[in-house]
Amino acid sequence: MVDKINDTTNTKIKPLLAEHNGDIELVEVRDGVAYVKLLGACSNCPSARFTMEELVCGVLKEIPGVKNVQMADPIGREMLDFARQLLRK
């Protein structure tokens, strides 16, 4: 499924985002949920939510097995786990 998501992203989503100096990256797929990051100009764009809902989700949910698409946490799990360990001490 990851290959299909990447292929679809490269052919259908990235060219549209590139028109606005943006990009997208697939971070992971877990339990049918694709976690993505918007990059470049799209990362801080006021329309990022609309882009996610209307473009990215709409296109990627057409792929069999993709139940949902969400923005990846800006902070990785490893960093969060490290911070939790520090706070517990």
N, C-alpha and C positions, 0 to 999 in steps of 0.2 A: 504494500500500500504506500510506503514511503516513496518508492520510485514513481508511482503514478501521481502522487501529490506533487513531487518535485517537477515532473514533466509538465503537468498541468499549470503549475505556478510559473514555470519558465516560458511557456507558450502563450498563456492567456492573461496572466496577472502582471508579471514583471514588465512587459512592454508598455502597458498602460501606466504603471507607476513611474516608469523611466521618463515618460513624457513630462512628469512633474518633479524630476530629479529625486525620485524615491525608489525604494527597493523593498523586498520582502525576503525573509529567511524562515524556513521551517526549522523549528527548534527540536520538536519531538512529536511523536504520535503515541498517545496512551489511551487505551480503552475506547478507541474510536474517535478521540478528540485530537485534532491537529492544533498544536500550539505554535504560533508564528510571532515574529517580530517585524514590525514595520521599520524600515531603515531610511537613512538619508532625510530628505525634506519631509517625507511622510511620517517620520517618527514623532515630530512635535507639531504636526499640522492640526489645526482646529477641526478639519474634516476627517481625521483619522478614524473616528468612530463610524462615520458614514461609509468610508472606504472599507472598513472591516465588515460591516453589516451587509452592505449592498453589493460589493464586488467580491471580496475574498471569501466570505461565507457562502455567498450564492454560487460561486464557481466551484469551490472545493466540496460542498455538500452534494454535488452531482456525482462525486466519486463513490462507488459502492464501498461501504464500510466506514465512511466518514460521517459521524453522527453530529459533530459540532466542530466549530473553529473558535479558538480563543486566543487572546493576546498572551504571550508568554510573560512570566514575571520578569521585570527588568533585572532582578537580582536572582542569581542561580540558586538552586537548592543547596548546593554545597556551601555557599556563603551563608545562607540562612541557618543551616545546621550548625555551622561554626559559631555564628552569633548566638544561637540558642545555648550552645555549650558554654560560651563565655558568660552569659547572663545567669546561668544556673550556679556558677561558682560564687 
